[in-house]
Amino acid sequence: MSESEIDAVVFDVLGTLVDEPAGLRAGIRALAPSLDAPGIERLLSLWQQHIEGEQRRVLDGARPYLASDALDREAARLVADAAGVDDPAAVAAMALSGRRLPPWPDTVAGLARLAERFPLIGLSNASRTALLGLNAHAGLRWHQALSAEDARTYKPDPAVYRLAVTVSGRPPERLLMVAAHAWDLRAAQGLGLRTAYVARPVGDPPTSADRFDLYADDLADLADLADQLDKADGLTG
């Protein structure tokens, strides 16, 4: 794969560019300051299981589509009930914690480097409103940010990846999808996008059966690989 074969880079956001668990833990601490570390992890797991489960129900047709804001409010209510908190203002603040996620240390500089060479497109399951707040808080640099809300479904539904194809005006094979989640890349691959896996502590690692175009330790490494794309074809590392 050479640089000349890629017209735009598409990034997953949650987990790939921002540390979602860290931001949610901060929200849980603010909600219930007396919780110990195991208690925080238990409530974090409760949040994550609810979001993942309800998104799956939407994908399976068992529930009508709801934007991520609504699912976050549900998750916040569950977490607050489990923590014994009934302050509506505290629950509302917890529901917004997904918009205050810290970027990984390499994210901002890595995006800036890649933006010098490629148009960058963010593609997230977060709602349009949540994505706006998240991007602003984390200092993410985009040329376009797309929400799954525009497709009224969630990744890995192919309709979400088609948003990036449509906006770019380019065929799928001219786009490079970057994610820390192998399931995300497999879905993009199924639509014909090129793929790049970036390792993160909270991601979904590839299996031995996965064959992605690029493998990077972080965004700095990905930018280094991009620098080499015009010097070698079929580069993986």
N, C-alpha and C positions, 0 to 999 in steps of 0.2 A: 504494500500500500504506500503510495507516494503522496506527498503533500498536495500535489496538483489534482489528486483524485478526491479531495475533500473540499466542499464549498462552505460548510458551516459545522460548528460543534454544538451538540445538544447535551445539556447537563441535567441529570437528576439533581434535586436540591436536598431533600431531607435525608440525612445520613451521609450523603456524598460530599456536600459542601458545608453543611452545618452539623454540629453535634447535637442531635435531637434529644437523646437521653439526658445530657447535661442540662439543657434548657428546661426540660420537664422536671428534673430533680429540683432545680432552683424554684420552680413554681410550687412544687409540693412542700418544700421547706418553708416558703412564705405562707402557704395555706395552713400548715401544722408545724410550727417551730419546735415543738417538743418531741417530734418523731426521731427515733434513732436511725442509723444507716439501714439496718434490715427492714425497718418499717417503711422507709422511703422507697427501697427497692421493691417491696411488695406492692406499694401503690403505683409505682412506675409500671410494673408488670400488668397491673389491673388496667391502667390507661391504655397501654399498648395492645393488650388482648382485645379490649373493646373496639378500638379503632380498626385493627386488622380484621376482627370478626365481622364488624358491620360493613366495612368496605367489601369483604368477600360476599356478604349477603346481597349487597347491591349488584355485584358482578354476576352472582348466580340468579338474579331476578327475584330473590326472596324479599326484597325491600325496595321501594322506589328510591331513586337517586336523591341524596341529600348532600349539600356541599359540606366540606370539611368543618366549617364553622359549627354546624349543627351537631356533628359527631363529636367535636371537641367539647361542646356544652354538655352533651350526654356523659362523656368520659369524666369531665370535671365534677359533675354531680355524683357519679359513682365513687370517685376518689374522695370527695368531701364526706359522703355518707360513711365510707369505710374509716375515715379519719375522725368521725364524730364532729364535723364542722357543719354548722347550719347558717353561717353568716352569708347572705346572698352576695354581698360585695366581694367577699373572699373567694367565693365559688366563681363569680364572674371573672375575677382576676386570674384564677387558675385556668379558666377556659381560654384565656388569651396568651397563656405561657408559650404556646406553640409558635407565636409570632416573635418571641424573644430568644431565639436559639443562637448560640455563639458559633461563629465560623471556625473551622479547623485552622490551625496556625498557618498553613500554607495556602489557604483558599484565596484570599484577596490578592496576594501577589501572583499566584498562579493564574487566576482569571485575567489579571492585567496583562501578563505576558502573552497569553493565548489570544486575547482580544486585539493585540497588535497584528495578528496574522489572520484570524478567522472571525466571521460573525459568530457571536455566542447567543444561544437560545436556552433559556431555562425552561424546564418541563417538569411540573410538579403536581402531585395529588392535592396540594394545598389549594384552597379557594383563591379567587382573584384578590379579594380583600386581605386574606391572610398572607398571600404571597407578597403583596405590596409592603405590608408591615415587616415581614420577615426579611425581605431583600434590603429594606432601609436599615433595619437594626443590624444586620450582619455585614452591611457594606458590600453587597454583591454587585458586580458589574455585569450588565447585560446589554445586548442590543435589542433583545426581545425576551419577555418572560411570559410563558404560557401556563395556564391552569387547566387541569383536567375538568374543571367546572364547565369549560367551553364545550366539552364533549359529553357532559352529563354522565360521566362514568369515572372509573378509576383505572390507573395502571394496575395490571398489565393488559387491559383491554386495548386492542390495536387502534381503536378510535382515538386514543390519547396521543399515540405516536404520530398518527396522521396529521394532528394539529401542527407539528413541527414541519412535516413534509409540505403541507399546504402553505404555511407561512413563508417557508424558505423559497418556495417556487422551484425546488430542485428535486430530482428523483431520489428515492430513499438511499440508494447506494452512494450518493454524494454527501451524505450526512454521517457524522461520527457521534454516536451516543455514548456518553460517559456516565458511569454509575459505579457505586460501591456494592450494588446488589446484583448478583448473577441472574436472579429471576427477571429483573428489569431489562438487563441486556439480552437475555434470551427472547423476551417479547419483542424488543426492538429489532433483533436479528431476524425474527420471523416475518417482519414487515420489509426486510431488506436493508436496514440501516447497518453501517459499519459500527463496530463496538470497541470500547476501551474500558477495561476494569481498573478501578482505582481502589487500592486496599484501604479500608478503614476499620477501626476496632469494632464498630457497630454494624458492619455491612453483612452481606450474604456472600461468602466466598465461593468462587467457582469450584465445580467438581472436575474430576479428571476427564469427564466427557465434554466439558465446555471448550469451545474453540473461539476465542475472541481475537480481534485484530491486534489489540495492544493490551499490555499489562503494565501498570504503573504503581509505584510505591506511594505516591502522593501527586499533587498537581504540579509541583516543581519537576518531578520526574516525568510527568506527562508532557510538560512544556519542553523538556529536554528531548523527549522522543519526537515531538513535533518539529523541533529544530533539525532532526536527523531525517525526517520523512522525505526530504528532497534529495537525500544522499543514498538512500537504500530502499528497495521495494521489499514488501513482505516482512516488514520489521515487527518483531514481537520481543518483549523483554519485561 
